[in-house]
Structure formats: C-alpha cells, structure tokens
Amino acid sequence: MLTTLEKLIFVLTVLATLGSGLIAGVFFIFSVAVMRALERVPGGMAAMQSINLIIINPMFLGVFLGTALLCIVLGVASVFHWEWAGSGWSLAGCLLYLGGCIGVTMVFNVPMNNALAAADPARPQGQQVWANYLRNWTFWNHIRTGASLGASAGFVWAASAAF
C-alpha cells in the first residue's frame, strides 16, 4: 500500500514522464524535419529567427520549465527516499532532463539563438552565422532530444517500479 507521499510522487512522476516526452517530441521534430526544411528554403534564417521569438510563450515554457521544476522535486525526493522502488530511475530521469535538456539549452542553444537573432540575413556574415547555426544548433538539439527521451523512459521505469 502506497502512502500519501508516495502517491503524490507517483503523480509527479507521471507528469514528468509526459512533460519530458512532449519536449522530446518538440526537439525531435526540429531535428528530423524543421531544421532540414529551413535549410532548404530561401528565408529559412528569418523563419528561424521568428520561431525563436514565438517559442518563448507560456505554453512551451510551462511544459519546458515546469518539467524542470518537477525534476527538482523528484530528484530531492529520490535522494531522501532512496529506499523507494524506482528512486534510482527517477533520479536518472531528473539528471538527464536537467543536464541534457535544460543545461544543454542554456549553455549551447540559447547563446546560438541570441547570435542568430543579432545576425542580418541579408549580409554575408549573417549567412555564415546561419550556416554554423544549422550545423551546431542541430547537433545540440539531437543531444536534447535524446536526453529528454531518456528522461521520459527513466520516469516510466520509476513509475512502473512503484507497482
């Protein structure tokens, strides 16, 4: 029989599973389709500049940062309740999401987004920024995709261990 706290942690784990899975899906579609499409069309750079502005909205940030907040809570619970079934999987999911998704975003993708925002698509220097962006941003996006998907899998294992 699960305690009230364990039931709460289970619900938070399910929410973290959904959040990290949803973010993995967003990153995945950028890696396999959106970036390739933007590379092929005139105006792709300007389109990505617009995407980078539009993505900063309450819905995306709510899932992206809300999942990070869930990971902090679940990570602390995992450390302080290591005896709970699935604590190791939960902690692994938290670390993957916080490091591989949030950390990579802040250290690599956001600075590249800022550089792209400052670049002029009509100038050769701006096109050079775009060429580097396509290669490097997409590489780090692949890392974020894998980390978010791995986090989601960790949370599934953690939740299933409770039963």
WOBEL-V339601 format. One record per backbone hydrogen bond with DSSP energy under -0.5 kcal/mol. NH is the residue of the N-H (numbers start at 1). CO is the residue of the C=O. Records with the same first field share a line. If there is no record, write none. Layout:
NH = CO ; CO
//
This chain:
7 = 3
8 = 4
9 = 5
10 = 6
11 = 7
12 = 8
13 = 9
14 = 10
15 = 11
16 = 12
17 = 13
18 = 14
19 = 15
20 = 16
21 = 17
22 = 18
23 = 19
24 = 20
25 = 21
26 = 22
27 = 23
28 = 24
29 = 25
30 = 26
31 = 27
32 = 28
33 = 29
34 = 29
35 = 30
37 = 33
38 = 34
39 = 35
40 = 36 ; 37
41 = 37
44 = 41
47 = 43
48 = 44
49 = 45
50 = 46
51 = 47
52 = 48
53 = 49
54 = 50
55 = 51
56 = 53
57 = 55
61 = 57
62 = 58
63 = 59
64 = 60
65 = 61
66 = 61 ; 62
67 = 63
68 = 64
69 = 65
70 = 66
71 = 67
72 = 68
73 = 69
74 = 70
75 = 71
76 = 72
77 = 73
78 = 74
79 = 75
80 = 76
81 = 77
82 = 79
84 = 81
87 = 84
90 = 86
91 = 87
92 = 88
93 = 89
94 = 90
95 = 91
96 = 92
97 = 93
98 = 94
99 = 95
100 = 95 ; 96
101 = 96 ; 97
102 = 97
103 = 98
104 = 99
105 = 101
106 = 102
107 = 103
108 = 104
109 = 104
110 = 105
112 = 108
113 = 109
114 = 110
115 = 111
116 = 112
117 = 113
118 = 114
119 = 115 ; 116
121 = 119
123 = 120
127 = 123
128 = 124
129 = 125
130 = 126
131 = 127
132 = 128
133 = 129
134 = 130
135 = 131
136 = 132
137 = 133
138 = 133 ; 134
139 = 135
140 = 136
141 = 137
142 = 138
143 = 139
144 = 140
145 = 141
146 = 142
147 = 143
148 = 144
149 = 145
150 = 146
151 = 147
152 = 148
153 = 149
154 = 150
155 = 151
156 = 152
157 = 153
158 = 154
159 = 155
160 = 156
161 = 157
162 = 158 ; 159
163 = 160
//
